[in-house]
Amino acid sequence: MLLAGDVGGTKTKLAIFSEERGPRDPLAEETFRSRDYPGLDAIAREFLDRVDVEVDRASFGIAGPLVENRVEVTNLPWTVDADELRQTLVLSSVQLLNDLASLANGVLLLEPDELYTLQEGTHDPTGAIAVVAPGTGLGEAFLTWDQDDGRYRPHASEGGHTDFAPVTPRQIQLLRYLWARHEHVSYELVCSGMGIPNLYAFYRGGRYAEEPDWLAEELAAADDPTPVIVNAALDDEKDCELCMLTLNTFVSILGAEAGNLALKVMATGGVYLGGGIPPRILPALEQERFLEAFRSKGRHMDLMDRVPVHVILKPEVALMGVARYGLGL
């Protein structure tokens, strides 16, 4: 039996998988708040104590760069070492993957009804595939076709930490605003769950729109301002200009960066938007703003028109991907 986990800055999903049932059908599954625990070992021990299943190996997709079988978790004060975890959990083996490599693996298992298509494009069955996933942070990965093996191979990256490149005069002002507050301004700072409050603060501080009293009260009471801002932006009855400016800018930046990755890897096999945010903001992504930013690549606009773009609707895709890897599929 395999213990598989999708480990993120906000939540950690653990599940038990068998070779017979495969990576889409776990025997047991549970979600934990990551910051409530001192490390992954504590979550894994608690989960294994609860389930009446004996496991002999584990694989984990973790948000952070994998170096020498060890991960410094990007948005948590954790270090995960495969050998130490194997000894602590008394398992025969522990495999670690970058979380976006896990998600990329999971893309290969998705059914058509688990995707929402923003642009049909022209699908290339062996073309490279790009994955962009704004959640707590911003993850990026890609898959390339191995001609010899006749299959896709996932590749992790830390593309979310590359330099933010503004494409409008207002985004230039945003960059200057963030430069004054951060040593390095990455795409993650403006295109993730942690980035949305930065966009909001820019618009509020610059007096682009007034902050309603009801919104100030909700934000003051919230542990996480991002859902409050997003929900207000999507609620037509609330008509919050400040939140709509924030979400519209987020969507434009996401479109531009998804297009950047598509160009860098020549993603004729498609671009897949994962993470927790894209399914939540589908009404905003359906507007022309996202695809305008995605396609706006100068002489390559025609090429961008041909790239399929999908939103991943299945929240367990990364867990499926790490299970696929751990089961040797």
C-alpha angles and dihedrals in degrees: 000000000000128000107208128184141187105206119195139162093258105030141008121213118200128185142166118236134185130203090237096056096034133208097309098057116054122192091218134003138182138172124220134190102247097210092056090072134061093226148341092271091063092052093046093050092049092049095047091049089057100047121071094220128107114223127192102188142022142204126193133191107210132189101241143061115296112224123170092342091306132106130201098205109235102219100023132064090242135118116197118199116186096213094047091047092049091054094044094050093038095233132150093235143000121199123195126202134177107260093240091051085056091050091048089052089051093052088070090061099050122120121220093253089056091065134069112207119219095174125017095202120162111298118223107203093211099030122120116272124218124207122197117180123183110189126124085334132004117270128188133185140150142206128221129196116249105214093195096052097032094229143094122265120204123226124198123217141176091224093138088071096057119114116287110242114202117216102187134047090252092051087052087057088048091053091051090049091053094042088062090056106033135048091219127023110207132175087256089064091061105023110050142058089280090045098056093071088052090056091046093050090050093054094042094047092047092052092236087144136356122259109237116230092238090055093048089053093049092048092049090054096044126096089205118031095195099080090046092054094044095046092050091049092053095044108093092192093060093050094197108179093187092056093043091053088051095049094043091054091047090052093049093049091047090051092049094048093045087054091048092055091044090056095044094055097026091239099200087148089065145268117262121199110209136163127080100290108060097060089048094053100041093131089058094044091051091063118092093252095083097048092042089058092042094052098039097102103126114235091009098062091110090053091051090052088062097052113100114230122200137176114220109231099181109090093199095061095110092047089050089050096052089046090051089054095044093049090053095244 
